[in-house]
Amino acid sequence: MIANFKQKTKRSKTDILIVAFSILGMVVMAYLAYLKFTEGASSFCDLSEGLSCSAVNQSIYSEIFGIPVAILGFSYFALVLGLVLSGAA
């Protein structure tokens, strides 16, 4: 009985962490999608010409089959969040 209670408590803490990181991931992906679709927007991490997040976000490697990686990432984090909140994961 006590072991089962501890397992449920541990599961709840894990769920809280997954929810928190999923929300954080969705926020970051939404920010990257905003930068991708906004002309002339610069990222806070554009430190120099050699270290530029905007340059990476505008490169050909920021899309897979024409879909921005940020959109795919947002979808992934939303799916994980939905699965955890529904109790399926």
C-alpha positions as CSV (number, residue, x, y, z in Angstrom):
1,M,0.0,0.0,0.0
2,I,2.7,2.5,1.0
3,A,4.9,1.5,-2.0
4,N,1.9,2.1,-4.3
5,F,1.3,5.6,-2.8
6,K,5.0,6.5,-3.2
7,Q,4.8,5.4,-6.9
8,K,1.8,7.6,-7.4
9,T,3.5,10.5,-5.8
10,K,6.6,10.0,-7.9
11,R,4.5,9.8,-11.0
12,S,2.7,13.0,-10.1
13,K,6.1,14.8,-9.8
14,T,7.2,13.4,-13.1
15,D,4.0,14.5,-14.7
16,I,4.5,18.0,-13.3
17,L,8.0,18.2,-14.8
18,I,6.8,16.9,-18.1
19,V,4.0,19.5,-18.2
20,A,6.4,22.3,-17.2
21,F,9.0,21.4,-19.9
22,S,6.3,20.9,-22.5
23,I,5.0,24.4,-21.9
24,L,8.5,25.8,-21.9
25,G,9.2,23.9,-25.2
26,M,6.0,25.3,-26.7
27,V,6.9,28.9,-25.8
28,V,10.4,28.5,-27.3
29,M,9.0,26.9,-30.5
30,A,6.4,29.7,-30.8
31,Y,9.2,32.3,-30.4
32,L,11.2,30.6,-33.1
33,A,8.2,30.3,-35.4
34,Y,7.5,34.1,-34.9
35,L,11.1,34.8,-35.9
36,K,10.8,32.5,-38.9
37,F,7.7,34.2,-40.3
38,T,8.6,37.8,-39.3
39,E,10.7,39.7,-41.9
40,G,13.7,41.5,-40.4
41,A,13.1,40.2,-36.8
42,S,16.3,39.5,-34.9
43,S,16.8,37.1,-32.1
44,F,18.1,38.0,-28.7
45,C,21.0,35.5,-29.4
46,D,22.4,37.3,-32.4
47,L,25.7,38.0,-30.8
48,S,27.9,38.3,-33.9
49,E,28.0,37.3,-37.5
50,G,29.4,33.9,-36.6
51,L,27.0,33.3,-33.7
52,S,23.6,34.2,-35.0
53,C,20.3,32.4,-34.2
54,S,18.5,34.4,-36.9
55,A,20.9,33.2,-39.5
56,V,20.2,29.6,-38.6
57,N,16.5,30.2,-38.4
58,Q,16.5,31.6,-42.0
59,S,18.7,28.9,-43.4
60,I,17.6,25.9,-45.5
61,Y,18.1,23.7,-42.5
62,S,15.3,25.3,-40.6
63,E,12.7,23.5,-42.6
64,I,11.9,19.8,-43.3
65,F,9.8,19.3,-46.5
66,G,8.9,23.0,-46.4
67,I,7.6,22.8,-42.8
68,P,9.5,25.0,-40.3
69,V,11.2,22.9,-37.6
70,A,9.7,25.3,-35.1
71,I,6.2,24.2,-36.1
72,L,7.2,20.6,-35.9
73,G,8.7,21.2,-32.4
74,F,5.6,23.0,-31.2
75,S,3.4,20.2,-32.4
76,Y,5.6,17.7,-30.6
77,F,5.5,19.5,-27.3
78,A,1.7,20.0,-27.7
79,L,1.2,16.3,-28.3
80,V,3.3,15.4,-25.2
81,L,1.4,17.9,-23.1
82,G,-1.9,16.5,-24.3
83,L,-0.9,12.9,-23.6
84,V,0.3,13.7,-20.1
85,L,-2.8,15.8,-19.2
86,S,-5.1,13.1,-20.6
87,G,-3.4,10.4,-18.5
88,A,-2.4,8.4,-21.6
89,A,1.3,8.8,-21.0
